[in-house]
Amino acid sequence: MKKILYRKFLSDCLIFFIISLISTSVIIWVFQAVNYLDIVIDDGRDYSVYLSYAILSFPKIASKILPFAFFFSFSYVIAKYELKNELLIYWNFGINKITFINFFFIFSLFLFFFQIILTAFIVPKAQSTARSIIRTSDYNFVDNFIKVKKFNAGVKDLTIYTESKDKDNNFNNIYIKKGTDKNNFQITYAKKGIIKNNNGVTVLELYDGQNTNSFNEKITTFSFSKSEFNLSLFTTNTILVKKTQEHSTLELLQCVKNLTDKKIKDKSKIREIVRNCEIKNLDNIISELYKRLVVPLYIPVLMLTALLLIIHSKEKINYTKYRTIVFLLGFFIIVFSESTLRFITHSFYNNLAIILIPFITLLTLYFYFLLKFNFKKD
């Protein structure tokens, strides 16, 4: 009978957890996907690239939502059981509260390992694959990124605007701004523009226009009947190289090991493993490892926090107020776990102190339960 009761409670929690995790992740993913669509359109890439990139972003979103969904699902079900007097059935069947706590604490450890796998392996691989798809996609940004009646800034240090485009793909009334420095820039206007490929070099042929140059606050202007603007010199704004969060956990660990190894004199060779594996980026790399390997430790902490709801019954206290306090405590722990990222540095003792926080919190909560229930067992 006890197994049936445990199975029912766990089943209710898991169903609510899975529904809340998937539904919330999908809603956030849809909003993110819209942003990705804007980026892809500005960059001129194919929609298949956008779709692949958007899908591969889902594991990252799910990993962010998981702690919230986990805590609020389990705390909601526990509170619901208490309000409906269903927890009394468990206690009347001889289930000790410490045994109940142990069961769900052990379950939270399984979820902790799942979150580790998700953040340390699945998410980096998905992000790396997404970046690889963008990097290897077959596209020509010149042919795609210029949109009519829109300031096209999808290319680094270049903004192009055109009023119209005829059936022969000629641009009419085209404006080009090169450079972003307010004292050093070039603005070009032309009545007509045509994209051409001259011996492998993509140029924008301009007709009947004017060129304004600003250099060290000196402005010069000249008119032209025909001019060529070399578009091959520019690259897309999209970052094609791997970011820190897209490297595998093993690569980042190897990077930290090499950067902190005093025996290695020439640190420049380390960049062959991780592109941005540099001393100046060490704090960022350690912070990324902390996020992947340590932050998931707060999941068992959140489980014990949710289990605080079984300490008191609704007959003895204002349970609604108590439930709200526990909810707020859980929310604070989630926010705190994420905010500790900003305090991660390359200092060993500083990081050790931050890493110990979830362990100390976990032990504190568990011993509180032991003291509260007088070490009783079934």
N, C-alpha and C positions, 0 to 999 in steps of 0.2 A: 504493500500500500504506500509505503514511504517513497518508493521508486516512482510510482505513478504520480504522486504529488509533486515530486521534484521535476519530473518530465513535463507535467502540465505547466508549472510555473516557468520553466526554462523555455518551453515552446511559445508561451504567450509573449515572453520578453523578446525572443528571437524574431518572431513574426513582426512585432511592432518595430524592432530595431532595423530589420531588413527593409521594411516598407519606408520608414522614415529616412534611412540612409540613401536608398535608391531614388526616392521621390525628390528629396532635397538636392541631391547631387545632380539629378537631371535638370531641375529648375535652374540651378546655378550654371550648369554646363550649357544650357540653351542661351543664357545671357552672355556667357563667355564666347560661345560659338558665333554670336552676332558680331562681337568685337573682332574675332579672327577673320570673319567675312570681310569686314572693312579693310583690314590689313592686306588680305589677299587681293582684293579688288584694286587697292591703291598700288600694290606691287606688281599687278598684272599677271598673276599666276593662274593656272588652271584650277577649276572647281574641284577636281579630283584631289589635288594637293591640299586644298582647303579642308575637304571632308576627312582626309586621312589625318591631317594635323589636329582637327577638332576632336576626332574620335580618340586619338592617342593622348589627348589632354584629360580625358575622363578619369584615369587612375589617380592623377594628382588631386583633382577636385574631391574624389571619394576619400582619399587619405586625409584631407583637411576636415571633411565633414564627419568622419567616423567617430572621433571622440565625443562630439556634440550629440550625435545620434545615439551612441552607446549609453552615455550617462542619462540623457533625458528619457530614453526608452525604458531603461531598467528602473529608474526612479519613479517614472509615471506608473508602471505596472505594479511596483511595490506599494505605492500610495493607493492605487485603485483597489488592490487586494485588502489593504487595511481598512479603507472606507467601507468596503462591502463585507467586512468581518470574515473574509476568506482566510486570512492569516491565522485566525483562531483555530481553524481546522488543522493546520500544520502543527501548531503547538499542542493541541488536544490529542493528536496522534503520536505524541511523544518525540517530535522532532525538536531537538535542542537548538537554540538560536545560534550558538557557536558552530554547531555542525552545519546549520543552514548557511552561515557566513562562509565557512571553509569551502563548502561546495561551490558557491558562486565566485569566491576568490580564485579557486583553481580554474574555473571556467574563464575568468578574466585573463589568466596567464596565457591560455590558448589564443585569446584575442590579441593579447600583447605580442605574441610571436607572429601572428598574422599581420599585424600592423608593421612589425619590423620587416617582414618579407615585402610588404607593399611599399614602404618608404625607402628601404635600402636597396631593393632590387627591381621591382616592377616599375615604379615611377621613374627612376633614372633611365631605365631601358626604354620606356615608352617615350620620354622626352628626347632621348638621344636618337631614337628612330624617327621621330617627327622632324628633328633638325636635319637628319640625313635625307629625308624625303624632300625637304625644301632645297637642300644643297644640290641634290642630284636631279631635281626636276628639270625637264626640258622646256625652257621658256626663254623668251627674249623680252626683257622689260621695256625696251624701246618701242616695240610694236604694240604693247598692251597698256602701258601706264598712263598715256596721255588721254584724258577724258575731256569731252567738250563741256565748257562752262563750269569747270572745276579746277581749283588750284591743286595741281598734281605735284605732291611733295614726297612721292615714294622713292625718290632717288636722293642720295646724300649730296648736300650742298647745291641742290638744283630744284627750282620751282618753275613749272610751266603752266600757262593758262592759254586756252584758245577759245574763241567765240563760236566757231563752227567747223564742220568737216564735211567736204562734199563727197560725191559718189566716187571720185577718183582718189580719195584718201588725201586730199590736199587740205591743210589747215589754214583757216582764214583768221586774220587779226590775232596773231600769236604773240604772247609776252613771255620772256624768259628771264629769270633772275638767277644768276650764278653767284654763290657765296652767301654766307650768313652774317659776316662781320659788317657792322653798320658803317665802318670807314673804308672797307675794301670789298667792293662788289661790282657786278656788271649786270646791267639791265638792257635787254635787247627787245625791240619791237619790230615786227614785220607784217606786212599785209598778207603775205602768203608763205607757207612753209611745207616742204615735202621731205619725208624721210627716205634716204637712199643709202645704198650700200656700195661704197667705193673701194674695191679691192679688199674686202673684209673689214673695212672701217665704216661704222654706222655714223652717218652725218645727217643733220637737219639743214637742208638748203633753204635759205631765207631770201625773200625778194621784197624790194622796196621797203626798206626799214631804217631804223635808227639805233645806234649803239651808244649807251651811256656808261662810262667807266668811272669808278671812284677808287682812288688809291691814295692813302695817307691824307684824306680829306680834300684831295685835288680832283675835281670833276672835269672830264673831257667828253665831248659829244661829237659824233660824226654820223653822216647818213651814208647809205649804200643802196645800190640797185640789186646786188646779189652778194650773199655771204654764206659761209658754211660754219655750222656749229657742230663740233665733234662730240657726239653723245657716247662714244666708246670709252671716253675718259672717266665716265661716271659709273657708279655701282649702286645697286639697290640698298635701301635702308635696312632691309632684313638682315639680321645677324646670321651668318652662315657657319661660323665656327662654334664649337661646343661651349656652352656656359658651364660654370662650376657645378650647378645642380644636374647637369646632363651627363656628367662623368659617373662611372660605376663607383660603388663604395670601395671596392678593392683598389681602384686607381687613386682615389682620394687618400686612402690609408697609406698607400705607397708613397704618395706625394708628401704627406706630413712626415713620414718616417725619413725620407731623403732630405727634406728641408731642415729637419731638426738634428740630422746626423752630422756631428762636427767633423767626422772623418772625410766627408765629401767636401772638397774645396771649391770645385767648379759647379756652382748651383745652376748654371745656364743649361747644362745637359739634361737636367731634370724635366725641362719643358717638353722633352720628347715623349714623356708619359702623359702629362696633362698640360695642355696648351697654356693655361694661366696658373701653372704651378710655380709661383714666385713668393718670395718672402713677404712682399707687400700685400699679397692676397692670402696669407696664411690664416689670418683671423676668419676670413670668409669661408675658407675650406673647412676649418675646424667647426665653425658654426653649422655648416651643412651636414657634417658628420654627426654633430650633436642632435640636430633635428631628426636625422634618420634613425639613430641608434639609442638615444636617451629619452627624447620626448615621449615615445610610446610607453615608457615606464609609468606615465601618469594614468594609463588605462586601469591597472589594478587599483591605483589610488582613487580613481573615479568610482570604481565598483564599491570599495569600502565606504566612500562618501554616500553613495546611493543607499547602501545598507544601513546607514544611520536612521533611516525611516522606520526600521523595525524595532528600534529601542523603546519607543513610547507608543502607546495605543491611543486611539482617538478619544477614549473615555477619560483619560487622565490629564490630557493637555489640550490646548488649542491646536489641533492637528494641522489645520489649514495654514496657520502662521508658521508652525514648525516645518511643514513641507516647503513653504516658500523660502525659509532660511536655508534649508538643505539644497534646494535648487540654486539659490544664489551662491552658496558655497561651491557647488560643483562648477558653476559658470566661472567663478573667480579662479578656480584651479585650472580650468582650460585656458583662460586668458593668460594667467600667470605662466603656465608651461610654455606658451608661445612667446611671451615677452622676455623670458630668460635668454632667448637667442641673442638679444642685443648686448648681453653682458659677457658673451663668450669671447675670449681672447686667446693668445698663444701662451698665456701664463698658466702653468700647470696647477698651482694651488688655487687660483681663481676658478678655473674650470672644475677642479675636484670638488670645491665647495658647492658649485651649482649642480653638479652631477649627483651629489649626495642628498640634495633636497627631496627628490621623490622617494628615495629609500627611507629617509628619516620620517617623512610624512606617512609612508606606508606602515612603518613599525609603530609609530605613534597611534595611528588609528586602530591597528590590530590589537595592541596592548590595551587600548581603551575599551575595546569590546571584551577582552578577556577579564579585565577588572570589573566591567559593568555586569557581566554574567557570572562572576565568581568562579571562573574556570570550570564550570559545570560541563559534563559530557553526557551523551546518551547512555 
